[in-house]
Amino acid sequence: MNFKNETHGRFEASGLVLPVLFLLGLFSLLAGIVSINVTSAGAAMVSHQFADVNPGPSDSYAADFTTAGGKLFFTASTGATGKEIWVLKAGKPTLVADVNPGKKSSNPDDLTQFDGWLYFSARSESNGRELWKTDGQTTKMVDDIVPGPNDSYPGNLAVLNDKLVFTAETPANGREPWVYDGNSASLIKDIRPGASGSSSAWFTRLGNYLYFRSNDGASGYELWRTNGSGATLVADISPGAGSSNPEAFIEFKGQLYFAADGLFGWELWRTNGASTTMVSDLAPGAADSYPKQFAVMGGYLYYSANNGLTGNELFRTDGATPVANVELVSNINPGSWGSDPSYPAVLGNHLYFRAGTDALGNELWRTDGNTVEMVGDIAPGEEDSGPAGLIAFGGRVYFSADDDEHGVELWATDGGKPYMVRDILPGDGSGSPWEFTPYAGSLYFSADDGTHGSEMWRVTADNSVKVKVPASTIKVDLSGRARVAVRCAQSEISGPCRGTVIVKTKVKVKVGGKRRQLLIGKGKFSAAAGKAGQATLKLTRQTRKLLRKYPAARKVTVRVKAQDSVGNKTALKKAAGLTGPGAR
């Protein structure tokens, strides 16, 4: 595997580090071994398979990565437990609890952090689908809202100060908003009285309220809010029994922006709780502009919308009050079809996104608000590379894309030409990376390398390589050949470890009238992570004669210089002794 594209950036040891390395080397020398790691690749960001949760070719489909209480939780499936909650513990994936014991799955969903715990919806044979929580050690059901094996189907989990708000369904009230205060769960309000339920959804916080979509049976699906102890209708955007179906909420400049279908079709709206207004009738009259794909950058709210002339293109608003300005950022694909901008991600002072043109297909674009440019034509010509899942991490934007040669693989850009980080499933098959989630300085995701199934991967910094020489003796055979084993650390993620072994006498030997250290031999080695490679040395006849003449020359120093595939380097020195018939 070629990792050269994964090496970006270098650093040099400071004046403080070098004296420390010298002292460490001195103390190690007294113990008979010196191992100094000299990093040349700096913070090289490397992708690798992090864990094979469901060993072998079967998939674990690791997903739903969520941080809670400083831990990374996720869902994964195995043949023994089905789909359950897992956690990283001491850097290793660990099953938290088999909520639905045996091979049947509890199918955890809606993973949400609250008060240092992970809350989620899960199903067991005895209690049905209910609300659960775990801290990684203890896992328990929060409340059996519908007693026995029947389900309450908790969902739409959202945090509001010291409360957890969610929806649950009961035979008496249907699906309604509920609240958990850390002690017990209770119904917030039966918005639509009776068993029909209000089907509340899209809980999004603004100030001390959660705003959401709900249906009281009289006003249709409209904008509501709750402080956790009650719920009120904020605005009947589509008056009467009709529904405006507000969705895709995002906070911007102290107000909540969203898409809704009112008297002027699907347009951009905003509310501060006291006043709810349409931002702009972008597609005039009853036509729809369908605002979506919201992202905030540089004092503007960017989104995709259709003004009726350009098709779906990139627009933005400054959020000014009382009247906000709305403008077309760029007509990327002139005509009525539009470029359909999507998957926005902010890196520095640029907004990155996917957009399509008739000539170049769906590719990676960016804007600083003034200019709009294509970052790279990953699949040349009119073919689509289809960038998806864009996420800013570590000074780069990572995403999945298909260059029409390698399938859907992991790509990145630091603002320059996009590059493939790794061909996870070599060839034209697709590794299909997805579920990108930053945690503790690494970017976790799921992908399929064609051998281990869909498993847990990550992009992480790799700034060192470690090797060791396990043996203290080197056997020389009658033909004068000697083999030195060098082991590459199990933790190596940019292997193999490759390098050179040089063996010299510790003492000076008289050769040709001069006393000097004698070169016993040198050779190259290569070792995969956790494995040992061998360097083969060929001793000359003269060297073997000198070894027989000077027994003290059989005490040698083994020097190893090694590096991994992203350029991290290390040097090691160890004392050893020569044995075997070729050394006597």
C-alpha positions in Angstrom: 0.0 0.0 0.0 1.3 3.4 -1.0 1.0 5.9 1.9 2.9 8.8 0.4 -0.3 10.8 0.1 -0.8 10.6 3.9 2.4 12.5 4.7 1.8 16.3 5.1 4.0 18.5 7.3 7.3 18.1 9.0 8.9 19.3 12.2 12.4 19.4 13.7 13.6 18.7 17.2 14.0 21.8 19.3 17.1 22.8 21.2 15.5 21.4 24.4 14.7 18.0 23.0 18.2 17.2 21.8 19.9 17.4 25.2 17.1 15.3 26.7 17.6 12.6 24.0 21.4 12.7 24.7 20.8 12.0 28.4 18.3 9.2 27.7 20.7 7.7 25.3 23.5 7.8 27.9 21.5 6.0 30.5 20.3 3.4 28.0 23.9 2.8 26.9 24.8 1.9 30.4 22.1 -0.7 30.3 23.4 -2.1 27.0 20.8 -0.7 24.6 20.1 2.7 23.1 16.8 3.4 21.3 16.2 6.9 20.0 13.1 7.7 17.9 13.7 10.6 15.5 10.5 11.7 14.0 10.7 13.0 10.4 7.1 12.8 9.4 5.8 15.1 12.2 2.0 14.9 12.6 1.5 12.7 9.6 -2.2 11.8 9.4 -2.6 8.2 8.6 -5.7 6.1 8.0 -5.8 2.5 9.2 -8.3 -0.2 10.3 -8.7 0.5 14.0 -10.5 -2.7 15.0 -12.1 -5.8 13.6 -15.1 -5.8 16.0 -16.7 -8.8 14.3 -13.6 -10.9 13.5 -13.2 -12.3 10.0 -15.0 -11.3 6.8 -18.3 -10.6 8.5 -19.4 -7.0 9.1 -19.9 -5.3 12.4 -21.3 -2.1 10.7 -19.8 0.0 13.5 -21.8 3.3 13.4 -23.5 6.0 15.5 -20.2 7.1 17.0 -21.1 9.4 20.0 -19.1 10.9 22.8 -20.4 10.8 26.3 -18.6 11.3 29.6 -15.3 11.6 27.7 -15.8 8.1 26.1 -16.5 7.1 22.5 -19.6 4.9 22.2 -21.0 3.3 19.1 -23.2 0.5 17.8 -21.8 -2.7 16.3 -23.0 -6.2 15.5 -21.5 -9.6 16.1 -22.8 -13.0 15.5 -22.9 -13.7 19.2 -24.6 -10.6 20.5 -26.4 -9.0 17.5 -26.4 -5.2 17.3 -25.6 -3.6 20.7 -23.8 -0.7 22.4 -20.0 -0.7 22.4 -17.3 1.6 23.9 -13.7 2.3 23.5 -12.0 1.2 26.7 -8.2 1.5 27.1 -8.2 2.0 23.3 -10.0 -1.2 22.5 -13.7 -1.7 21.5 -15.6 -3.4 24.3 -19.2 -4.5 24.5 -21.0 -2.4 27.0 -24.0 -4.6 27.6 -26.0 -7.2 25.8 -29.3 -5.5 26.4 -31.2 -8.1 24.4 -29.2 -11.2 25.5 -28.0 -13.7 22.9 -27.9 -13.3 19.2 -30.9 -11.1 19.0 -30.2 -7.4 18.7 -31.4 -4.6 20.9 -30.8 -2.2 17.9 -29.8 0.8 19.9 -30.8 4.1 18.4 -30.7 7.9 19.0 -27.5 7.8 21.0 -27.3 11.1 23.0 -25.0 12.5 25.7 -26.7 13.8 28.9 -25.2 14.5 32.3 -22.1 12.4 31.6 -24.1 9.3 30.5 -25.1 7.9 27.1 -28.8 7.7 26.6 -30.4 5.7 23.9 -33.4 3.7 22.7 -33.1 -0.1 22.8 -35.3 -3.1 22.8 -35.3 -6.2 25.0 -37.6 -9.2 25.0 -38.9 -8.5 28.5 -39.4 -4.7 28.3 -39.9 -3.9 24.6 -38.2 -0.7 23.1 -37.6 1.7 26.0 -35.1 4.4 27.1 -31.8 3.2 28.4 -28.6 4.8 29.7 -24.9 3.7 30.3 -21.7 5.3 31.6 -19.7 2.5 30.0 -19.7 0.5 33.3 -23.3 0.4 34.4 -26.2 0.0 31.9 -29.8 0.3 32.9 -33.2 1.0 31.6 -34.3 4.6 32.6 -38.1 3.8 32.7 -40.4 1.2 31.4 -42.9 3.8 30.0 -45.2 1.1 28.5 -44.9 -1.7 31.1 -44.0 -5.2 30.0 -42.8 -6.4 26.6 -44.7 -3.6 24.7 -42.8 -0.6 23.2 -42.8 3.1 23.9 -40.5 3.8 21.0 -38.5 6.6 22.6 -36.8 8.9 20.0 -35.8 12.4 19.0 -33.6 12.7 22.1 -32.5 16.3 22.9 -30.8 18.0 25.9 -32.3 21.1 27.5 -30.3 22.4 30.4 -30.7 19.7 33.2 -33.4 17.8 31.3 -33.5 15.2 28.6 -36.5 15.7 26.2 -37.7 13.0 23.9 -40.8 11.5 22.3 -42.5 8.4 23.5 -45.6 6.5 22.5 -48.2 5.1 24.8 -51.6 3.5 24.1 -53.4 6.4 25.8 -51.6 9.4 24.4 -49.9 8.2 21.2 -46.5 9.8 20.3 -45.9 12.9 22.5 -43.0 14.8 24.0 -41.6 13.5 27.3 -39.0 14.7 29.7 -36.5 13.0 32.0 -35.1 15.1 34.9 -32.4 12.6 36.1 -34.9 10.8 38.4 -38.0 10.0 36.5 -39.6 10.3 33.1 -43.0 12.1 32.6 -45.2 13.4 29.8 -44.6 17.1 29.0 -48.0 17.6 27.3 -50.6 15.6 25.5 -50.5 18.1 22.5 -53.0 16.1 20.5 -55.3 14.6 23.1 -56.1 10.9 22.7 -54.3 8.0 21.2 -53.5 9.7 17.8 -50.4 11.5 19.1 -48.8 14.7 17.9 -45.8 13.0 16.3 -43.4 15.7 17.5 -40.0 15.9 16.0 -37.0 18.1 15.1 -36.2 19.2 18.6 -33.6 22.1 18.4 -32.5 24.4 21.1 -32.6 28.1 21.2 -32.0 29.8 24.5 -33.9 28.0 27.3 -36.4 26.3 24.9 -36.5 23.4 22.5 -38.3 24.2 19.3 -40.0 21.4 17.3 -42.6 20.4 14.8 -45.9 19.1 16.2 -49.5 18.5 15.3 -52.3 19.3 17.8 -55.0 17.9 15.5 -56.4 21.4 14.7 -53.4 23.4 13.3 -51.6 20.7 11.4 -47.8 20.2 11.8 -46.6 23.6 13.0 -43.9 25.3 15.1 -44.0 24.6 18.9 -41.6 25.0 21.8 -41.1 23.6 25.3 -39.1 24.5 28.4 -39.4 20.9 29.7 -42.5 21.6 31.8 -45.1 22.5 29.2 -45.4 23.1 25.4 -47.0 26.0 23.4 -47.7 26.7 19.8 -45.2 29.3 18.5 -46.7 30.0 15.1 -49.4 28.7 12.8 -47.4 29.4 9.6 -50.0 27.6 7.4 -53.2 28.9 9.0 -56.0 26.5 9.8 -55.7 22.7 9.6 -53.0 22.8 6.9 -49.4 22.0 7.8 -46.3 24.1 7.3 -44.1 21.1 8.3 -41.2 23.2 9.7 -37.8 21.3 9.5 -34.0 21.6 9.3 -33.6 24.0 12.2 -30.4 25.9 12.7 -29.4 28.7 15.2 -27.9 31.8 13.6 -27.4 35.2 15.3 -29.8 34.5 18.2 -32.6 33.3 16.0 -33.8 29.9 14.8 -33.9 29.5 11.0 -35.8 26.7 9.3 -37.6 25.7 6.2 -41.4 25.8 6.2 -44.3 25.6 3.7 -46.6 28.6 4.2 -48.8 30.7 2.0 -45.8 31.4 -0.2 -44.6 27.8 -0.6 -41.5 26.3 0.9 -39.3 29.2 2.0 -36.8 30.2 4.7 -38.3 31.3 8.0 -36.9 32.4 11.4 -38.1 32.9 14.9 -36.8 34.3 18.2 -39.8 32.9 20.1 -41.7 36.2 20.2 -41.8 36.8 16.4 -41.8 34.3 13.6 -41.4 35.6 10.0 -40.5 34.5 6.5 -37.0 35.7 5.7 -37.5 35.9 2.0 -40.0 34.8 -0.7 -37.1 33.6 -2.8 -39.3 31.8 -5.3 -42.0 34.4 -5.7 -45.6 33.6 -5.1 -46.7 30.0 -4.3 -43.6 28.5 -5.9 -41.1 26.7 -3.6 -37.5 27.6 -3.0 -36.9 24.5 -0.8 -34.1 25.9 1.4 -31.8 23.2 2.8 -28.2 22.2 3.6 -27.6 25.0 6.0 -24.2 26.1 7.3 -22.9 29.2 9.1 -19.6 30.9 8.1 -18.2 34.4 8.4 -21.4 36.0 9.7 -23.6 34.5 7.0 -26.0 31.6 6.8 -25.4 29.7 3.6 -27.9 27.3 2.1 -29.1 25.6 -1.1 -32.3 27.0 -2.6 -34.1 27.5 -5.9 -35.3 31.0 -6.9 -37.3 29.7 -9.8 -34.7 30.8 -12.3 -31.4 29.2 -11.5 -32.4 25.8 -10.0 -30.9 24.8 -6.7 -27.9 27.0 -6.1 -25.9 28.5 -3.2 -27.5 31.4 -1.4 -26.8 33.2 1.8 -28.4 35.6 4.3 -26.8 38.1 6.7 -29.6 37.6 9.2 -30.0 41.4 9.6 -33.1 42.7 11.4 -35.7 43.8 10.8 -35.1 42.8 7.2 -32.5 40.2 6.3 -30.5 40.4 3.1 -30.6 37.3 0.9 -28.3 36.9 -2.1 -27.2 34.4 -4.7 -23.6 33.5 -4.0 -23.0 31.9 -7.4 -24.9 30.4 -10.3 -22.5 27.4 -10.5 -24.5 25.5 -13.1 -26.3 28.1 -15.3 -29.8 27.1 -16.3 -32.8 25.8 -14.6 -31.3 22.6 -13.2 -28.9 24.2 -10.7 -25.8 22.7 -9.1 -27.6 21.4 -6.0 -25.0 22.3 -3.4 -24.8 19.8 -0.5 -22.7 18.4 2.3 -21.4 21.8 3.5 -18.3 21.9 5.8 -16.5 24.9 7.1 -12.6 24.9 7.1 -11.0 28.2 8.0 -12.5 31.0 6.0 -14.0 28.7 3.3 -17.2 26.7 2.9 -16.6 23.4 1.1 -19.5 21.6 -0.5 -20.5 19.3 -3.3 -21.9 20.9 -6.5 -22.7 19.6 -10.0 -22.3 21.1 -13.5 -23.3 19.7 -16.8 -19.7 19.7 -18.0 -17.9 18.4 -14.9 -20.4 16.4 -12.9 -20.7 16.5 -9.1 -17.4 17.6 -7.7 -15.8 19.4 -4.7 -16.3 23.2 -4.6 -15.6 25.9 -2.1 -16.3 29.6 -1.4 -15.0 32.3 0.8 -18.1 34.3 0.3 -16.6 36.4 -2.5 -15.4 33.8 -5.0 -16.6 30.3 -5.8 -14.2 27.7 -7.2 -14.0 24.0 -7.9 -11.4 22.5 -5.7 -10.7 19.6 -8.0 -12.2 17.5 -10.8 -11.7 14.2 -9.0 -13.5 12.2 -11.7 -12.3 14.0 -14.9 -14.9 15.2 -17.3 -18.6 15.0 -16.9 -18.4 12.0 -14.6 -19.4 12.4 -11.0 -17.0 11.8 -8.1 -19.9 12.4 -5.8 -18.1 13.9 -2.7 -20.1 13.0 0.4 -19.9 13.2 4.2 -17.7 16.3 4.2 -16.1 17.0 7.6 -13.4 19.4 8.7 -10.7 17.7 10.8 -7.1 18.5 11.6 -6.8 21.3 9.0 -8.3 19.3 6.2 -11.7 18.4 4.8 -12.2 14.6 4.6 -14.9 13.0 2.5 -15.8 10.0 0.4 -15.5 10.2 -3.4 -15.2 8.0 -6.5 -12.5 9.0 -9.1 -13.9 6.5 -11.5 -10.8 4.2 -11.0 -10.8 3.2 -7.3 -14.5 3.2 -6.3 -15.8 5.2 -3.4 -12.8 5.8 -1.1 -11.4 8.2 1.5 -10.3 11.6 0.1 -9.1 14.9 1.7 -8.0 18.4 0.8 -6.2 21.0 2.8 -7.3 23.7 0.4 -5.2 22.4 -2.4 -5.8 19.6 -4.9 -7.9 16.8 -3.4 -6.0 13.6 -2.9 -7.0 10.0 -2.1 -6.0 9.3 1.5 -6.3 5.6 1.1 -7.6 3.0 -1.4 -9.3 1.0 1.4 -10.6 -1.7 -0.9 -7.8 -1.9 -3.5 -8.8 -1.7 -7.2 -12.1 -0.5 -8.6 -14.2 -1.8 -5.6 -15.4 0.6 -3.0 -14.3 0.9 0.6 -17.3 3.2 1.2 -16.1 5.2 4.2 -19.0 6.7 6.2 -20.0 8.0 9.7 -17.0 10.4 10.1 -16.7 11.3 13.8 -13.8 13.2 15.5 -12.8 11.9 18.9 -9.6 12.5 21.0 -7.5 13.8 18.1 -8.6 11.1 15.6 -11.3 10.8 13.0 -13.2 7.6 13.3 -15.4 6.1 10.6 -16.6 2.8 9.1 -15.3 1.2 5.9 -15.0 -2.2 4.2 -11.5 -3.4 2.9 -13.0 -6.5 1.3 -11.3 -8.8 3.8 -12.7 -7.8 7.2 -16.1 -6.6 6.3 -17.5 -3.2 7.3 -15.4 -2.3 10.4 -14.0 0.5 12.5 -11.3 2.7 10.9 -9.7 6.0 11.9 -7.4 8.8 10.7 -4.9 9.6 13.3 -1.5 11.3 13.8 1.5 9.0 13.4 4.7 10.6 14.5 6.9 7.6 15.5 8.2 4.2 14.6 9.5 1.6 17.0 11.6 -1.5 16.5 13.7 -3.7 18.7 16.2 -6.5 18.4 14.9 -9.3 20.6 18.0 -11.5 20.8 21.3 -10.8 22.6 23.2 -13.4 20.6 23.8 -13.7 16.9 24.5 -17.1 15.5 27.0 -17.4 12.6 26.9 -20.7 10.6 29.7 -22.5 9.0 29.2 -20.6 5.7 29.6 -17.3 7.5 26.0 -16.3 7.4 24.3 -14.6 10.3 20.7 -13.5 10.7 19.6 -10.6 12.9 15.9 -10.4 13.8 14.3 -7.0 14.1 10.7 -6.7 15.4 8.3 -4.0 14.3 6.0 -2.8 17.1 2.5 -4.1 17.3 1.3 -0.5 17.5 2.8 0.4 14.1 0.0 1.7 11.8 2.2 2.8 8.9 4.1 -0.4 8.4 6.0 -2.2 7.3 9.1 -1.2 9.3 12.1 -1.2 6.9 15.7 -0.5 7.4 19.4 -1.5 7.7 21.3 -3.5 10.3 25.0 -2.9 10.8 27.1 -5.0 13.1 30.5 -4.0 14.3 32.9 -5.1 17.0 32.8 -3.3 20.3 36.5 -3.4 20.7 39.1 -2.2 18.2 40.9 -5.0 16.3 44.3 -4.8 14.7 43.8 -5.0 10.9 46.6 -4.2 8.5 48.7 -2.7 11.2 46.0 -0.4 12.5 43.5 -0.9 15.3 39.9 -0.2 14.4 36.4 -1.4 14.9 35.7 -4.3 12.5 32.6 -4.4 10.3 31.1 -7.8 10.9 28.4 -7.3 8.2 25.3 -5.4 7.2 21.9 -6.2 5.7 18.4 -5.0 5.1 15.2 -6.0 6.7 11.4 -5.5 6.4 8.8 -6.4 9.1 5.1 -6.0 9.3 3.5 -4.6 12.5 3.9 -7.1 15.3 6.2 -9.3 13.3 10.0 -9.8 13.0 12.0 -9.4 9.8 15.5 -10.7 9.3 18.6 -9.0 8.0 21.1 -11.5 6.6 24.8 -10.7 7.1 27.6 -12.4 5.1 30.9 -12.5 7.0 34.0 -12.6 4.9 36.8 -15.2 5.5 39.1 -12.5 6.8 36.5 -11.4 9.3 36.0 -15.0 10.5 39.7 -15.4 10.9 40.0 -12.3 13.0 37.1 -13.5 15.2 38.9 -16.7 15.9 42.1 -14.8 16.6 40.5 -12.2 18.8 37.7 -13.8 21.0 37.0 -10.3 22.4 35.9 -9.3 18.9 32.9 -11.6 19.3 31.3 -8.9 21.5 29.6 -6.6 19.0 27.3 -3.6 18.6 24.2 -4.0 16.6 23.0 -0.7 15.0 19.6 -0.5 13.4 18.2 2.3 11.3 14.5 2.0 10.5 11.6 3.9 9.1 8.0 3.3 8.3 6.0 4.1 5.1 5.2 7.7 6.1 8.8 8.7 6.8 9.0 8.3 10.6 12.6 7.2 11.5 14.3 5.6 14.4 17.8 4.5 15.4 18.7 1.7 17.8 21.9 0.4 19.2 22.3 -2.8 21.2 25.1 -4.9 22.6 25.2 -8.6 21.5 27.5 -11.5 21.2 28.5 -13.7 18.2 28.1 -17.5 18.6 28.0 -20.5 16.4 30.6 -22.5 14.4 31.3 -19.6 12.1 32.4 -17.3 14.9 34.9 -19.8 16.5 
